[in-house]
Amino acid sequence: MFRRTFWFGTGVAAGVWATTKVNRKLKQLTPESLAVTAANKALETGHRLKDAAVGFALDVRDNMVQREAELEEALGIHESPALPEPRRITAIENNSSTVKYIENTTYSYNRNEDH
C-alpha cells in the first residue's frame, strides 16, 4: 500500500510539473509575449550597434588628430592659419533709388523670424 501511495504521489507531482511547464511555454508563445521579446531584442541590438558606432567614431577621431599632428610636424606647420572674417553684404536703399552696399555688416537670412 505504501508503494501505491508513493507512485500515486510521484505521478501527481509529475503531472503538476508538466502542466506548469506547458503553461509557461504557452504564455511565452502568445503574440503579445513574442512582440515584447522581439522588441527587447531589437532594443538590445540597437544599443550594441550604437555603442560600436560611437567607439568607432572615437577611434577615427583619435587617429585623425594623431595623423594631422604627424602631417603638421612633417610639413613644419605648427600653427593653423587664422581664417578671415566672412564678408557679408547688405543692400541699403538711399533716397535716390540706387542701391548702396555696405560690407562687414550682419544680415539675418532666417525667413522664419518676425518682421
C-alpha positions as CSV (number, residue, x, y, z in Angstrom):
1,M,0.0,0.0,0.0
2,F,2.9,2.4,0.7
3,R,4.2,1.6,-2.8
4,R,1.0,2.6,-4.4
5,T,0.8,5.8,-2.4
6,F,4.4,6.7,-3.4
7,W,3.7,6.1,-7.1
8,F,0.5,8.0,-6.9
9,G,2.2,11.0,-5.3
10,T,5.0,10.8,-7.8
11,G,2.5,10.8,-10.7
12,V,0.7,13.8,-9.2
13,A,3.9,15.7,-8.8
14,A,5.0,14.9,-12.4
15,G,1.6,16.0,-13.7
16,V,1.7,19.3,-11.8
17,W,5.3,19.9,-13.0
18,A,4.4,19.0,-16.6
19,T,1.3,21.2,-16.5
20,T,3.2,24.2,-15.1
21,K,6.0,23.7,-17.7
22,V,3.4,23.6,-20.6
23,N,1.5,26.6,-19.3
24,R,4.8,28.7,-19.1
25,K,5.7,27.7,-22.7
26,L,2.2,28.6,-23.9
27,K,2.4,32.0,-22.3
28,Q,5.8,32.6,-23.9
29,L,4.3,31.8,-27.3
30,T,1.4,34.3,-27.2
31,P,1.6,37.1,-29.8
32,E,1.9,39.8,-27.1
33,S,4.8,37.9,-25.4
34,L,6.5,37.3,-28.7
35,A,6.2,41.0,-29.6
36,V,7.7,42.1,-26.3
37,T,10.5,39.6,-26.7
38,A,11.3,40.8,-30.2
39,A,11.1,44.5,-29.2
40,N,13.5,43.9,-26.3
41,K,16.0,42.0,-28.5
42,A,15.7,44.8,-31.1
43,L,16.5,47.5,-28.5
44,E,19.4,45.4,-27.1
45,T,20.8,45.0,-30.6
46,G,20.3,48.8,-31.3
47,H,22.2,49.7,-28.1
48,R,25.1,47.3,-29.0
49,L,25.3,48.8,-32.5
50,K,25.2,52.4,-31.2
51,D,28.0,51.6,-28.7
52,A,30.0,50.1,-31.5
53,A,29.4,53.1,-33.8
54,V,30.4,55.5,-31.1
55,G,33.5,53.6,-30.3
56,F,34.4,53.5,-34.0
57,A,33.8,57.3,-34.4
58,L,36.0,58.0,-31.3
59,D,38.8,55.8,-32.7
60,V,38.6,57.5,-36.1
61,R,38.7,61.0,-34.4
62,D,41.7,60.0,-32.3
63,N,43.6,58.6,-35.3
64,M,42.6,61.7,-37.4
65,V,44.1,64.0,-34.7
66,Q,47.2,61.9,-34.5
67,R,47.7,61.9,-38.3
68,E,47.1,65.7,-38.5
69,A,49.8,66.2,-35.9
70,E,52.2,63.9,-37.8
71,L,51.5,65.8,-41.0
72,E,51.9,69.2,-39.3
73,E,55.2,68.1,-37.9
74,A,56.4,66.7,-41.3
75,L,55.4,69.9,-43.1
76,G,56.6,72.3,-40.4
77,I,53.2,73.7,-39.7
78,H,52.9,74.4,-36.0
79,E,50.0,76.9,-36.0
80,S,46.9,76.8,-38.1
81,P,46.4,80.0,-40.1
82,A,43.6,82.3,-38.9
83,L,40.7,82.3,-41.3
84,P,39.5,85.8,-42.5
85,E,36.1,87.0,-41.3
86,P,33.3,86.2,-43.6
87,R,32.2,89.1,-45.8
88,R,28.5,89.9,-45.6
89,I,26.9,92.4,-47.9
90,T,23.7,94.2,-47.1
91,A,21.8,96.3,-49.6
92,I,20.5,99.6,-48.3
93,E,18.4,101.9,-50.4
94,N,19.0,105.6,-50.2
95,N,16.8,108.5,-51.4
96,S,18.0,108.4,-55.0
97,S,16.6,104.9,-55.5
98,T,20.1,103.5,-56.0
99,V,21.4,100.6,-54.0
100,K,24.4,101.1,-51.8
101,Y,26.3,98.1,-50.5
102,I,27.9,98.1,-47.1
103,E,30.5,95.4,-46.2
104,N,31.0,93.7,-42.9
105,T,27.5,94.1,-41.6
106,T,25.3,91.3,-40.5
107,Y,22.1,90.3,-42.0
108,S,19.7,87.7,-40.8
109,Y,18.8,85.2,-43.5
110,N,16.2,83.5,-41.4
111,R,12.9,83.7,-43.2
112,N,11.0,82.5,-40.2
113,E,11.8,85.4,-37.9
114,D,9.2,88.0,-37.3
115,H,9.4,91.2,-39.4
